[in-house]
Amino acid sequence: MKNLIYLITIALLLSCSDNSDSVEIDESLSKQEIDDLQFLKEEEKLARDVYLFSYDLYAQNIFKNIANSEQSHMNSVSVIIKKYNIEDLSFDERGKFSNHELQQLYDDLVDLSKISLENALIVGATVEDLDINDLNNFISNADHQDMIEMYQLLNCGSRNHMRAYTNNLINLGLDYKPQFISIEEFDSIINSTNEKCNF
């Protein structure tokens, strides 16, 4: 009887092992990688929601166009989140976030955007500044090539968005001073042409 129980146990263990081998992903993500992905999904949503808010106020296509791009960014993050069976903490509702820091940031940014079109453009540049800085950090935290490539594509898009916002500010006689990335990285971005990011 003991031998039979032993054999059944071994068979079950082997069966479990065989099932796990059939799963495409055989590496577990670090907690940092998981945290980064969950945060990034909401950070991209924040950008989209802030820009949609500004579009509703000022009807400037720059906000609508970049908001659409941010939706593509969200979709790219969602693909990786689903691939690794990570819990998606984001809400469907515009302006609502599970991360309390991002919720507060959203509230502050829309309050600033209400003041004037110029402020809304500065807010746009600020969001992209923050995104680029965070994506740089997420790339350094990642060990999985598919995640790194996704981060790099999003970073490419954010650089293009930064160029768009700063060019609009320059046309209004205003300068944007980077708050998160270095002045060297900022100058390199705005002094180069738009990139093809393959979204």
Secondary structure, 3 states (H helix, E strand, C coil): CHHHHHHHHHHHHHHHHHHHHHCCCCCCCCHHHHHHHHHHHHHHHHHHHHHHHHHHHHCCHHHHHHHHHHHHHHHHHHHHHHHCCCCCCCCCCCCCCCCHHHHHHHHHHHHHHCCCHHHHHHHHHHHHHHHHHHHHHHHHHCCCHHHHHHHHHHHHHHHHHHHHHHHHHHHCCCCCCCCCCCHHHHHHHHCCCCCCCCC
